[in-house]
Amino acid sequence: MTDQGTLELEGGPPSAGARDGGQRLVDVAVDAVGAAGARTYSYAVPDRLADLEAGEAVLVDFGSRQALGIVLGDGSSAPGVDARPIVDRIRSDGPLLPPLSLALARFVSDQYLAPPALVLRAMLPPDMLERLELVAERLPIAADESVDLVERDLLDQLEAGPRAVRDLAAPDGRAGLVRRLRAMESRGLLSLDWTLTASGAGPRFERWLVATQSGVAAAAALAAGQPLAGRPLGPRQAAALAELAGAPIVPVAGLAAPELAGRHGAAALAGLVRRGLAAVDIRERPRRPLAARPPGLRGGRPPDAQLTAAQAVAVGLATDAIVARNPTPLLLDGVTGGGKTAIYVEAIASCLERGRPALVLVPEIALALPLVDRLRADLAARVAVVHSGLGHGERADEWRRIRAGDVDIVVGTRLAVLAPLSDVGLVIVDEEHDAAYKSDRTPRLQARDVAMELAGMAKAALILGSATPAVDSVGRARSGEYRRVELPSRPVGTAPQVEVVDLRAELAEGNRGLISGRLHDSLAALDPDAHEQAILVLNRRGTASVVLCRDCGHVQACGECGRPLVYHQAGMTLRCHHCGRAAPLPSRCPACGSPRIRYLGGGTERVEREVREAFPRLRVARLDRDIVERKGAAARVVDAFAAGDVDVLVGTGLVAKGLDIPNVTLVGVVSADVALNLPDERAAERTYQLLAQATGRAGRGTRRATAIIQTYQPDHPAIQAVARADSSAFYDAELELRRRFGSPPFGRLVKLTVGLVERDAAEAAARSMADHLRAVARERGADVVVVGPAPAYIARRADRWRWNVVLRGRDPVGLLDGRVDAPWSVDVDPESVL
């Protein structure tokens, strides 16, 4: 992780420090890979670092090397054990993380069995910990200080400012350079500090020009037609000086040099500086993701809009919780379009009035900007955004703003729950049911649950919003753990008429396309001139979901994980949607050599193509993961659809969330069966949520709207619950199943996965783990059931065979006694046990 290059560390501290008798000890999360980094270590604080604070980065001896660590707080060591001293602090503008973030990091590490250093990395901007340099800075020297020629040369190299030691020219050779610099430091000639120098995560600076007093006087003389002493200014110099002298002094005096040079030329500016008419000032140029986005882009709440009775109750409960600092979750459970955003805005306003910031989580990047637009339109507040679609520099600058307390509202995806907030008065989790809140990489946190813990630590109010709450959230609301407010109707518009199309009948009639006759007729009746719009949902990307040989039946599969490859017409490639591997299109079957290759099924690309071909008068756009991965593309698509520049929006589940477009009069779910029959206990829940969310995009204006669900299983309870707008029976049945199997909210799950090159070895390791855990459960009398082992749903990935062992019970985490070592991975509270 650290990059020390060829630096010599002579004269450093011994590898073992003094006994900790009476000396302050701190817990340090050491940035080390493997089992060594799975816990914290206690280190002694030297007297020269007596002011060391929690959250600061430090350099420590770790085994036979030196490593970077972050101080978590006070620590302790076992009796009779020597505590090594901290080598040095790493220079920064204060602690990297505030106390609230450090406490949250401990919780995430313990709750999800994640190495502390990895959790802290997730809380910091990308690349911040990647490069550690020893930096030298010249200090003022007394007039009578004697320095030799080598020292003078080194000091001259530092005349322009601090420099990394690796970049200094060594007048008497590299050997002993650090020792010489340390000697100069002891004499007060310079300072040496370990510094994090990640260029991608560092501040960005630019040159500004400011008119000097002489320059202001010269500009006034030129304006009055008076000649200047000395050589006259050229036309471009005079114009640049006049602009500089007239620059406003609010918020800061001067003008950015690159912009000024673009108008007048760099040579003209250089001449002004040489003559003393202008001075150069180096200033930070913050990266602001929202800088080019007008605050009122989508407008806000109409001034005459009134809250419904249910909305007013919710706002009152939220305000009371903010005032009382009560973190008990408030579940907003209502129909799609029920007005949850208006409640969020009122609650945030109440929080800001009391001088505390708010945190708002959304499940997808595409949903962040519409909500940000609404907040900026309704509230005069400073908003920061946090999500993976930002560049590294943008994320770093937003992180610095949040840490400095220069924002009122933080909006973001699951990354935002780890933002460096020193305080928060309100936490909102929008679409709280969404699986995107669960991370699929270490730390495998569930952002909704972490948000609950954050609210508890900060004594902040907590709002969970969803038109289709998670089954476990409904269970907790019924048991009294959550307060619940139901929003039974829409403040504006009416729910669409939901129709279910039986695709079996379509197939019997010879329709083998993706669009049924009923949906085709509805699209044909769409009137773009009347600003009618449609959304088509298919939770599968690509053009064809299976590439099959018609002679031998061979299916093109991913060599890494064995999943069928999906054909993408854009780019003309086969792509694995599980591991991302791509392959060229085959001209012949790799199994039998036949040229008879057929593309079966379809995804969003194929739907987009079919709609374009069938309805050339309609303007069609697509929004899926392939689009979202291109920076800024999702925002452009959503903005175009909101502005009415797109008639039909085709997409995956992304288009079923958060879009509040009054002109949408038609929603079509192309296939409700994509995930319905997966062998997972959440399959029906996920399908119900997708269908209810998707159909709810229609009917938000004054026009009548229709939602069409295409399915091969029209009688399935999840589909009927949406068609009849009756969720109670569905939740009743799902909760009863959860109760029988001890699944959330009646218990917890932990999924252990082993991956080995040899299939038999993976199975043997899984059986050994399952047997061991069963023995531990019996010995302790633990209320935990060990299920498995069983092959993972994706049995082979990255050349490794994968097997799962699942733990169910009240406290399955306690059965593991800490971290699980490689080759095992652990997923606490998994979204799926496949």
MIBAGU-944559 format. One record per residue (C-alpha): residue number from 1; x, y, z negated. Coordinates in steps of 0.2 Angstrom, whole numbers. Last residue first. Layout:
residues N
{NUM,{X,Y,Z}}
...
***
This chain:
residues 834
{834,{-140,-94,19}}
{833,{-143,-88,1}}
{832,{-148,-70,7}}
{831,{-149,-53,0}}
{830,{-136,-59,-13}}
{829,{-137,-54,-31}}
{828,{-119,-57,-35}}
{827,{-109,-63,-20}}
{826,{-93,-72,-24}}
{825,{-79,-77,-12}}
{824,{-69,-93,-14}}
{823,{-52,-96,-6}}
{822,{-47,-87,-16}}
{821,{-50,-84,-35}}
{820,{-67,-81,-43}}
{819,{-66,-66,-56}}
{818,{-73,-68,-73}}
{817,{-80,-82,-84}}
{816,{-90,-90,-70}}
{815,{-105,-95,-81}}
{814,{-108,-77,-87}}
{813,{-112,-72,-69}}
{812,{-127,-85,-69}}
{811,{-136,-75,-83}}
{810,{-154,-78,-83}}
{809,{-153,-92,-70}}
{808,{-149,-97,-52}}
{807,{-132,-102,-46}}
{806,{-129,-106,-27}}
{805,{-114,-116,-20}}
{804,{-111,-112,-2}}
{803,{-99,-121,11}}
{802,{-89,-113,25}}
{801,{-78,-121,38}}
{800,{-64,-109,44}}
{799,{-59,-104,61}}
{798,{-65,-86,59}}
{797,{-82,-93,55}}
{796,{-89,-110,54}}
{795,{-106,-115,46}}
{794,{-115,-99,49}}
{793,{-130,-105,39}}
{792,{-117,-111,26}}
{791,{-115,-129,23}}
{790,{-123,-135,6}}
{789,{-116,-138,-11}}
{788,{-128,-137,-18}}
{787,{-139,-128,-31}}
{786,{-132,-125,-49}}
{785,{-146,-121,-61}}
{784,{-143,-109,-76}}
{783,{-151,-108,-93}}
{782,{-134,-111,-101}}
{781,{-133,-125,-114}}
{780,{-114,-121,-115}}
{779,{-108,-139,-112}}
{778,{-122,-142,-99}}
{777,{-118,-126,-90}}
{776,{-100,-129,-90}}
{775,{-102,-147,-83}}
{774,{-114,-140,-69}}
{773,{-101,-127,-65}}
{772,{-87,-140,-63}}
{771,{-98,-152,-52}}
{770,{-103,-137,-41}}
{769,{-84,-132,-39}}
{768,{-79,-150,-35}}
{767,{-92,-152,-22}}
{766,{-88,-136,-14}}
{765,{-69,-140,-14}}
{764,{-73,-157,-6}}
{763,{-84,-149,7}}
{762,{-71,-137,12}}
{761,{-58,-150,13}}
{760,{-69,-161,24}}
{759,{-71,-146,36}}
{758,{-53,-142,37}}
{757,{-49,-124,40}}
{756,{-56,-119,24}}
{755,{-70,-106,18}}
{754,{-78,-107,1}}
{753,{-94,-97,-3}}
{752,{-101,-94,-20}}
{751,{-119,-86,-21}}
{750,{-125,-79,-37}}
{749,{-143,-77,-41}}
{748,{-153,-69,-55}}
{747,{-169,-73,-64}}
{746,{-187,-69,-65}}
{745,{-186,-53,-54}}
{744,{-178,-61,-45}}
{743,{-177,-80,-42}}
{742,{-181,-92,-55}}
{741,{-188,-105,-43}}
{740,{-206,-106,-49}}
{739,{-207,-87,-53}}
{738,{-201,-82,-36}}
{737,{-214,-93,-28}}
{736,{-227,-84,-39}}
{735,{-220,-67,-34}}
{734,{-222,-71,-16}}
{733,{-240,-76,-17}}
{732,{-245,-61,-27}}
{731,{-235,-50,-16}}
{730,{-245,-56,-1}}
{729,{-261,-55,-9}}
{728,{-258,-37,-14}}
{727,{-252,-31,3}}
{726,{-269,-30,12}}
{725,{-268,-19,27}}
{724,{-278,-32,36}}
{723,{-265,-33,51}}
{722,{-250,-31,39}}
{721,{-255,-44,27}}
{720,{-260,-55,41}}
{719,{-242,-55,48}}
{718,{-235,-59,31}}
{717,{-248,-73,28}}
{716,{-244,-82,45}}
{715,{-260,-83,56}}
{714,{-253,-75,71}}
{713,{-238,-86,73}}
{712,{-232,-85,91}}
{711,{-231,-66,88}}
{710,{-234,-49,97}}
{709,{-239,-35,85}}
{708,{-248,-20,93}}
{707,{-250,-4,83}}
{706,{-263,9,90}}
{705,{-265,28,86}}
{704,{-279,40,85}}
{703,{-273,58,87}}
{702,{-271,71,73}}
{701,{-253,66,69}}
{700,{-245,53,59}}
{699,{-254,39,68}}
{698,{-240,28,72}}
{697,{-223,25,63}}
{696,{-233,14,50}}
{695,{-233,0,63}}
{694,{-215,-1,61}}
{693,{-214,0,42}}
{692,{-228,-13,40}}
{691,{-220,-25,52}}
{690,{-202,-23,45}}
{689,{-208,-25,27}}
{688,{-218,-41,31}}
{687,{-204,-49,41}}
{686,{-192,-45,27}}
{685,{-204,-53,14}}
{684,{-207,-68,24}}
{683,{-188,-71,27}}
{682,{-184,-68,8}}
{681,{-183,-86,3}}
{680,{-171,-91,17}}
{679,{-173,-105,30}}
{678,{-176,-92,44}}
{677,{-193,-94,51}}
{676,{-199,-76,51}}
{675,{-183,-68,57}}
{674,{-186,-66,75}}
{673,{-205,-70,74}}
{672,{-213,-53,75}}
{671,{-208,-51,93}}
{670,{-211,-35,104}}
{669,{-218,-25,89}}
{668,{-227,-11,99}}
{667,{-231,6,92}}
{666,{-242,18,100}}
{665,{-248,36,96}}
{664,{-232,43,91}}
{663,{-235,62,93}}
{662,{-233,66,74}}
{661,{-215,60,73}}
{660,{-210,55,56}}
{659,{-196,43,59}}
{658,{-190,36,42}}
{657,{-188,18,46}}
{656,{-195,7,60}}
{655,{-183,14,73}}
{654,{-168,6,64}}
{653,{-177,-11,64}}
{652,{-171,-13,82}}
{651,{-174,-1,96}}
{650,{-184,5,110}}
{649,{-190,24,110}}
{648,{-203,28,123}}
{647,{-207,46,129}}
{646,{-190,54,126}}
{645,{-188,73,127}}
{644,{-202,76,114}}
{643,{-191,85,102}}
{642,{-192,71,89}}
{641,{-186,59,103}}
{640,{-172,70,108}}
{639,{-166,72,90}}
{638,{-167,54,86}}
{637,{-156,50,102}}
{636,{-144,63,98}}
{635,{-142,58,80}}
{634,{-139,40,84}}
{633,{-126,45,97}}
{632,{-116,56,84}}
{631,{-101,44,83}}
{630,{-104,28,94}}
{629,{-108,14,82}}
{628,{-126,19,81}}
{627,{-129,15,99}}
{626,{-123,-3,98}}
{625,{-132,-5,81}}
{624,{-149,0,90}}
{623,{-158,15,97}}
{622,{-163,15,115}}
{621,{-171,28,126}}
{620,{-185,29,139}}
{619,{-192,43,149}}
{618,{-208,37,156}}
{617,{-212,39,175}}
{616,{-203,24,180}}
{615,{-215,13,170}}
{614,{-212,-6,175}}
{613,{-193,-4,179}}
{612,{-189,7,164}}
{611,{-200,-3,152}}
{610,{-191,-19,158}}
{609,{-174,-12,156}}
{608,{-177,-5,139}}
{607,{-184,-22,134}}
{606,{-169,-31,141}}
{605,{-157,-19,131}}
{604,{-167,-22,115}}
{603,{-166,-41,115}}
{602,{-170,-55,126}}
{601,{-174,-74,127}}
{600,{-165,-84,140}}
{599,{-151,-81,152}}
{598,{-148,-95,164}}
{597,{-131,-102,171}}
{596,{-133,-114,186}}
{595,{-115,-113,192}}
{594,{-111,-130,185}}
{593,{-94,-134,179}}
{592,{-99,-147,166}}
{591,{-94,-140,149}}
{590,{-87,-122,153}}
{589,{-103,-119,164}}
{588,{-98,-108,179}}
{587,{-97,-90,183}}
{586,{-96,-86,164}}
{585,{-98,-68,158}}
{584,{-83,-62,149}}
{583,{-81,-64,130}}
{582,{-83,-53,114}}
{581,{-81,-56,96}}
{580,{-91,-46,84}}
{579,{-92,-58,70}}
{578,{-111,-60,68}}
{577,{-118,-52,83}}
{576,{-107,-62,95}}
{575,{-105,-54,112}}
{574,{-106,-59,130}}
{573,{-101,-45,142}}
{572,{-107,-35,156}}
{571,{-103,-18,148}}
{570,{-121,-14,147}}
{569,{-130,-30,152}}
{568,{-126,-37,135}}
{567,{-128,-56,134}}
{566,{-129,-63,117}}
{565,{-117,-77,111}}
{564,{-124,-92,102}}
{563,{-117,-94,84}}
{562,{-102,-106,82}}
{561,{-92,-94,70}}
{560,{-75,-91,79}}
{559,{-77,-99,96}}
{558,{-94,-90,99}}
{557,{-106,-100,108}}
{556,{-112,-102,126}}
{555,{-126,-115,126}}
{554,{-123,-131,136}}
{553,{-140,-138,142}}
{552,{-131,-150,155}}
{551,{-139,-144,171}}
{550,{-148,-127,167}}
{549,{-132,-121,158}}
{548,{-138,-109,144}}
{547,{-134,-91,139}}
{546,{-145,-87,124}}
{545,{-151,-71,116}}
{544,{-152,-61,133}}
{543,{-151,-42,135}}
{542,{-144,-37,119}}
{541,{-150,-32,102}}
{540,{-162,-41,91}}
{539,{-175,-34,79}}
{538,{-187,-29,93}}
{537,{-197,-13,90}}
{536,{-206,-3,104}}
{535,{-210,15,99}}
{534,{-222,26,109}}
{533,{-225,44,113}}
{532,{-240,55,118}}
{531,{-235,73,123}}
{530,{-251,76,133}}
{529,{-241,76,149}}
{528,{-232,60,143}}
{527,{-249,51,144}}
{526,{-248,33,138}}
{525,{-261,22,147}}
{524,{-248,12,156}}
{523,{-239,8,139}}
{522,{-256,2,132}}
{521,{-259,-9,147}}
{520,{-242,-17,145}}
{519,{-245,-20,127}}
{518,{-261,-29,130}}
{517,{-253,-39,144}}
{516,{-239,-44,133}}
{515,{-221,-37,135}}
{514,{-206,-49,134}}
{513,{-210,-58,150}}
{512,{-215,-76,152}}
{511,{-233,-72,156}}
{510,{-240,-88,164}}
{509,{-257,-88,156}}
{508,{-252,-101,144}}
{507,{-237,-90,139}}
{506,{-249,-76,135}}
{505,{-260,-87,125}}
{504,{-245,-93,115}}
{503,{-240,-75,113}}
{502,{-255,-72,102}}
{501,{-257,-53,101}}
{500,{-261,-45,84}}
{499,{-269,-28,84}}
{498,{-267,-14,71}}
{497,{-277,2,72}}
{496,{-266,15,66}}
{495,{-267,23,49}}
{494,{-274,41,49}}
{493,{-266,58,50}}
{492,{-260,70,37}}
{491,{-260,68,18}}
{490,{-259,49,21}}
{489,{-268,38,9}}
{488,{-265,26,-5}}
{487,{-250,34,-13}}
{486,{-247,22,-28}}
{485,{-237,28,-43}}
{484,{-227,16,-53}}
{483,{-217,16,-69}}
{482,{-204,3,-70}}
{481,{-201,-11,-83}}
{480,{-219,-12,-86}}
{479,{-221,-31,-80}}
{478,{-231,-25,-65}}
{477,{-217,-13,-60}}
{476,{-204,-26,-62}}
{475,{-214,-38,-51}}
{474,{-216,-24,-38}}
{473,{-197,-21,-38}}
{472,{-194,-40,-37}}
{471,{-205,-41,-21}}
{470,{-196,-26,-13}}
{469,{-207,-11,-10}}
{468,{-216,-9,7}}
{467,{-221,9,8}}
{466,{-205,13,-2}}
{465,{-198,25,-14}}
{464,{-187,22,-30}}
{463,{-186,38,-40}}
{462,{-173,40,-55}}
{461,{-172,54,-67}}
{460,{-154,56,-74}}
{459,{-147,52,-91}}
{458,{-130,51,-83}}
{457,{-126,33,-88}}
{456,{-144,27,-85}}
{455,{-145,36,-68}}
{454,{-129,28,-63}}
{453,{-135,11,-68}}
{452,{-151,13,-58}}
{451,{-140,19,-43}}
{450,{-130,3,-45}}
{449,{-146,-7,-43}}
{448,{-151,2,-27}}
{447,{-133,2,-20}}
{446,{-132,-17,-22}}
{445,{-113,-20,-23}}
{444,{-102,-33,-14}}
{443,{-86,-24,-19}}
{442,{-80,-32,-8}}
{441,{-89,-34,9}}
{440,{-107,-37,14}}
{439,{-114,-22,4}}
{438,{-132,-22,-1}}
{437,{-141,-6,2}}
{436,{-144,-12,20}}
{435,{-157,-24,14}}
{434,{-170,-11,13}}
{433,{-182,-12,-2}}
{432,{-178,5,-9}}
{431,{-184,14,7}}
{430,{-178,30,-1}}
{429,{-167,29,-17}}
{428,{-168,45,-27}}
{427,{-156,50,-41}}
{426,{-160,66,-51}}
{425,{-149,75,-64}}
{424,{-132,71,-58}}
{423,{-115,75,-66}}
{422,{-97,73,-62}}
{421,{-101,67,-45}}
{420,{-87,58,-36}}
{419,{-98,49,-23}}
{418,{-100,30,-27}}
{417,{-119,30,-23}}
{416,{-115,39,-7}}
{415,{-107,24,1}}
{414,{-125,16,1}}
{413,{-130,28,14}}
{412,{-130,47,11}}
{411,{-137,63,4}}
{410,{-128,73,-9}}
{409,{-138,88,-15}}
{408,{-131,104,-25}}
{407,{-113,105,-18}}
{406,{-98,114,-24}}
{405,{-95,103,-39}}
{404,{-76,101,-35}}
{403,{-78,82,-34}}
{402,{-93,84,-21}}
{401,{-83,97,-11}}
{400,{-67,85,-11}}
{399,{-78,70,-5}}
{398,{-86,81,9}}
{397,{-68,85,14}}
{396,{-62,67,14}}
{395,{-77,61,23}}
{394,{-75,74,37}}
{393,{-56,69,38}}
{392,{-60,51,40}}
{391,{-73,54,53}}
{390,{-91,52,48}}
{389,{-101,37,54}}
{388,{-97,28,37}}
{387,{-109,39,27}}
{386,{-109,54,15}}
{385,{-118,70,18}}
{384,{-116,86,8}}
{383,{-130,98,5}}
{382,{-129,116,-2}}
{381,{-146,122,-7}}
{380,{-159,135,-1}}
{379,{-173,121,-1}}
{378,{-186,118,11}}
{377,{-177,119,28}}
{376,{-161,112,21}}
{375,{-170,97,13}}
{374,{-180,93,29}}
{373,{-165,93,40}}
{372,{-156,82,27}}
{371,{-170,70,28}}
{370,{-170,69,47}}
{369,{-151,68,46}}
{368,{-149,53,34}}
{367,{-161,42,43}}
{366,{-150,38,57}}
{365,{-136,34,45}}
{364,{-146,20,38}}
{363,{-152,14,20}}
{362,{-155,32,13}}
{361,{-149,37,-4}}
{360,{-152,54,-12}}
{359,{-141,61,-26}}
{358,{-146,77,-35}}
{357,{-136,91,-44}}
{356,{-140,99,-61}}
{355,{-143,117,-65}}
{354,{-161,115,-71}}
{353,{-169,124,-56}}
{352,{-159,111,-46}}
{351,{-168,97,-54}}
{350,{-185,105,-51}}
{349,{-181,108,-33}}
{348,{-176,90,-31}}
{347,{-192,84,-38}}
{346,{-202,95,-26}}
{345,{-192,89,-11}}
{344,{-193,71,-16}}
{343,{-212,72,-18}}
{342,{-214,80,-1}}
{341,{-203,66,6}}
{340,{-215,53,-2}}
{339,{-230,59,8}}
{338,{-240,44,12}}
{337,{-233,42,29}}
{336,{-232,23,27}}
{335,{-244,18,14}}
{334,{-239,19,-4}}
{333,{-227,14,-18}}
{332,{-217,27,-27}}
{331,{-208,18,-41}}
{330,{-202,28,-55}}
{329,{-187,20,-63}}
{328,{-184,24,-82}}
{327,{-169,36,-82}}
{326,{-177,49,-94}}
{325,{-167,65,-95}}
{324,{-182,73,-104}}
{323,{-183,87,-92}}
{322,{-179,77,-77}}
{321,{-191,63,-82}}
{320,{-205,76,-85}}
{319,{-202,83,-67}}
{318,{-203,65,-60}}
{317,{-219,62,-69}}
{316,{-227,78,-63}}
{315,{-221,76,-45}}
{314,{-229,58,-45}}
{313,{-245,65,-52}}
{312,{-245,79,-39}}
{311,{-242,67,-25}}
{310,{-257,56,-31}}
{309,{-268,71,-31}}
{308,{-263,77,-14}}
{307,{-250,90,-13}}
{306,{-255,106,-3}}
{305,{-248,112,13}}
{304,{-250,131,17}}
{303,{-232,135,19}}
{302,{-230,120,31}}
{301,{-216,109,25}}
{300,{-200,110,34}}
{299,{-194,113,52}}
{298,{-185,100,62}}
{297,{-169,111,66}}
{296,{-172,123,51}}
{295,{-154,122,44}}
{294,{-146,123,61}}
{293,{-133,109,64}}
{292,{-116,114,70}}
{291,{-109,115,52}}
{290,{-117,99,46}}
{289,{-102,88,47}}
{288,{-91,102,39}}
{287,{-73,100,41}}
{286,{-65,113,30}}
{285,{-51,124,37}}
{284,{-39,127,24}}
{283,{-29,144,25}}
{282,{-12,149,31}}
{281,{-10,168,32}}
{280,{0,177,45}}
{279,{2,196,44}}
{278,{-2,209,57}}
{277,{5,226,61}}
{276,{22,222,55}}
{275,{30,224,72}}
{274,{34,205,74}}
{273,{16,200,69}}
{272,{8,211,82}}
{271,{20,204,95}}
{270,{16,186,90}}
{269,{-3,191,93}}
{268,{0,197,110}}
{267,{10,182,115}}
{266,{-4,170,109}}
{265,{-16,177,121}}
{264,{-30,189,119}}
{263,{-47,180,118}}
{262,{-40,162,115}}
{261,{-27,169,104}}
{260,{-40,176,92}}
{259,{-49,159,92}}
{258,{-33,150,88}}
{257,{-28,164,75}}
{256,{-43,163,64}}
{255,{-48,181,59}}
{254,{-45,192,44}}
{253,{-53,196,28}}
{252,{-63,183,19}}
{251,{-82,181,15}}
{250,{-84,195,18}}
{249,{-70,207,24}}
{248,{-77,209,41}}
{247,{-64,211,55}}
{246,{-63,229,62}}
{245,{-44,229,60}}
{244,{-42,212,68}}
{243,{-53,217,83}}
{242,{-43,233,86}}
{241,{-27,224,84}}
{240,{-32,211,97}}
{239,{-38,225,109}}
{238,{-22,235,107}}
{237,{-11,219,109}}
{236,{-21,215,125}}
{235,{-19,232,132}}
{234,{0,233,128}}
{233,{6,242,113}}
{232,{17,257,114}}
{231,{36,256,109}}
{230,{40,267,94}}
{229,{28,278,85}}
{228,{10,276,90}}
{227,{0,289,102}}
{226,{-16,296,96}}
{225,{-32,293,105}}
{224,{-43,292,90}}
{223,{-46,273,92}}
{222,{-27,271,94}}
{221,{-24,280,78}}
{220,{-37,270,68}}
{219,{-29,254,75}}
{218,{-12,260,70}}
{217,{-18,264,52}}
{216,{-26,247,51}}
{215,{-10,239,57}}
{214,{1,248,45}}
{213,{-10,243,31}}
{212,{-8,225,37}}
{211,{-21,217,49}}
{210,{-24,199,44}}
{209,{-21,184,55}}
{208,{-26,166,51}}
{207,{-17,150,54}}
{206,{-25,133,51}}
{205,{-26,120,38}}
{204,{-34,103,37}}
{203,{-35,95,20}}
{202,{-29,77,18}}
{201,{-38,61,21}}
{200,{-31,58,39}}
{199,{-13,64,34}}
{198,{-12,52,19}}
{197,{1,61,8}}
{196,{-1,55,-9}}
{195,{12,63,-20}}
{194,{26,57,-31}}
{193,{34,73,-38}}
{192,{52,79,-38}}
{191,{55,97,-44}}
{190,{70,108,-39}}
{189,{84,118,-46}}
{188,{79,116,-65}}
{187,{95,107,-70}}
{186,{87,90,-73}}
{185,{79,92,-55}}
{184,{97,94,-48}}
{183,{102,78,-56}}
{182,{86,69,-49}}
{181,{90,76,-32}}
{180,{108,68,-33}}
{179,{101,51,-39}}
{178,{88,52,-25}}
{177,{102,55,-12}}
{176,{114,41,-19}}
{175,{116,33,-2}}
{174,{108,43,11}}
{173,{125,52,17}}
{172,{134,67,11}}
{171,{124,81,19}}
{170,{108,70,17}}
{169,{95,77,29}}
{168,{78,78,21}}
{167,{63,69,29}}
{166,{63,54,17}}
{165,{63,66,2}}
{164,{46,73,8}}
{163,{46,91,9}}
{162,{40,106,-1}}
{161,{41,123,7}}
{160,{51,134,19}}
{159,{66,135,9}}
{158,{67,117,5}}
{157,{80,113,18}}
{156,{90,128,11}}
{155,{90,119,-6}}
{154,{97,103,1}}
{153,{111,113,10}}
{152,{115,123,-6}}
{151,{116,106,-16}}
{150,{129,99,-3}}
{149,{139,115,-4}}
{148,{140,116,-23}}
{147,{128,125,-34}}
{146,{132,138,-48}}
{145,{118,146,-57}}
{144,{122,164,-61}}
{143,{108,172,-52}}
{142,{95,160,-59}}
{141,{86,149,-47}}
{140,{68,149,-43}}
{139,{62,131,-39}}
{138,{63,121,-23}}
{137,{50,107,-20}}
{136,{54,89,-17}}
{135,{41,76,-12}}
{134,{43,57,-16}}
{133,{30,49,-5}}
{132,{15,38,-7}}
{131,{5,33,9}}
{130,{-11,22,9}}
{129,{-20,28,-6}}
{128,{-31,42,3}}
{127,{-33,31,19}}
{126,{-52,31,18}}
{125,{-59,44,5}}
{124,{-60,37,-13}}
{123,{-74,28,-22}}
{122,{-72,12,-11}}
{121,{-53,12,-17}}
{120,{-59,13,-35}}
{119,{-69,-3,-32}}
{118,{-55,-11,-24}}
{117,{-44,-6,-39}}
{116,{-56,-14,-51}}
{115,{-56,-31,-43}}
{114,{-74,-36,-40}}
{113,{-84,-48,-51}}
{112,{-101,-39,-45}}
{111,{-106,-33,-62}}
{110,{-89,-31,-70}}
{109,{-81,-21,-56}}
{108,{-97,-11,-53}}
{107,{-99,-7,-71}}
{106,{-81,-2,-73}}
{105,{-82,9,-57}}
{104,{-98,17,-64}}
{103,{-88,23,-80}}
{102,{-74,29,-69}}
{101,{-87,39,-58}}
{100,{-94,47,-74}}
{99,{-77,52,-80}}
{98,{-72,61,-65}}
{97,{-62,54,-51}}
{96,{-45,59,-43}}
{95,{-40,68,-59}}
{94,{-32,85,-56}}
{93,{-26,94,-40}}
{92,{-14,80,-36}}
{91,{4,74,-41}}
{90,{6,56,-45}}
{89,{11,53,-63}}
{88,{27,44,-67}}
{87,{34,28,-73}}
{86,{21,23,-85}}
{85,{28,14,-100}}
{84,{28,-5,-101}}
{83,{17,-12,-115}}
{82,{27,-25,-126}}
{81,{16,-39,-133}}
{80,{17,-43,-152}}
{79,{-2,-40,-155}}
{78,{-12,-39,-138}}
{77,{-12,-23,-129}}
{76,{-25,-8,-130}}
{75,{-32,4,-117}}
{74,{-39,22,-116}}
{73,{-46,27,-99}}
{72,{-47,21,-81}}
{71,{-30,27,-76}}
{70,{-27,24,-57}}
{69,{-13,13,-51}}
{68,{1,14,-38}}
{67,{14,1,-38}}
{66,{33,-2,-42}}
{65,{41,-19,-39}}
{64,{47,-34,-49}}
{63,{31,-37,-58}}
{62,{22,-21,-58}}
{61,{31,-5,-64}}
{60,{19,9,-63}}
{59,{16,25,-53}}
{58,{1,35,-58}}
{57,{-15,42,-51}}
{56,{-26,52,-63}}
{55,{-44,47,-67}}
{54,{-42,47,-86}}
{53,{-30,61,-91}}
{52,{-11,62,-94}}
{51,{-8,77,-106}}
{50,{6,67,-115}}
{49,{15,63,-99}}
{48,{32,69,-106}}
{47,{29,58,-121}}
{46,{28,43,-111}}
{45,{10,34,-110}}
{44,{11,15,-113}}
{43,{3,4,-100}}
{42,{-12,-8,-102}}
{41,{-17,-18,-87}}
{40,{-34,-19,-77}}
{39,{-41,-35,-69}}
{38,{-42,-43,-52}}
{37,{-26,-35,-45}}
{36,{-14,-50,-49}}
{35,{-27,-62,-42}}
{34,{-24,-56,-24}}
{33,{-18,-39,-18}}
{32,{-12,-25,-30}}
{31,{-18,-7,-33}}
{30,{-16,-7,-52}}
{29,{-31,-2,-62}}
{28,{-23,6,-77}}
{27,{-30,5,-95}}
{26,{-21,17,-106}}
{25,{-10,16,-122}}
{24,{-5,30,-133}}
{23,{11,26,-144}}
{22,{10,21,-162}}
{21,{19,5,-160}}
{20,{17,1,-142}}
{19,{34,-9,-140}}
{18,{46,0,-128}}
{17,{45,-3,-110}}
{16,{50,-18,-99}}
{15,{56,-15,-81}}
{14,{68,-2,-86}}
{13,{65,16,-81}}
{12,{72,22,-65}}
{11,{90,27,-63}}
{10,{91,22,-45}}
{9,{75,22,-35}}
{8,{82,23,-18}}
{7,{70,28,-4}}
{6,{72,17,12}}
{5,{53,17,15}}
{4,{42,22,0}}
{3,{26,18,8}}
{2,{13,13,-5}}
{1,{0,0,0}}
***
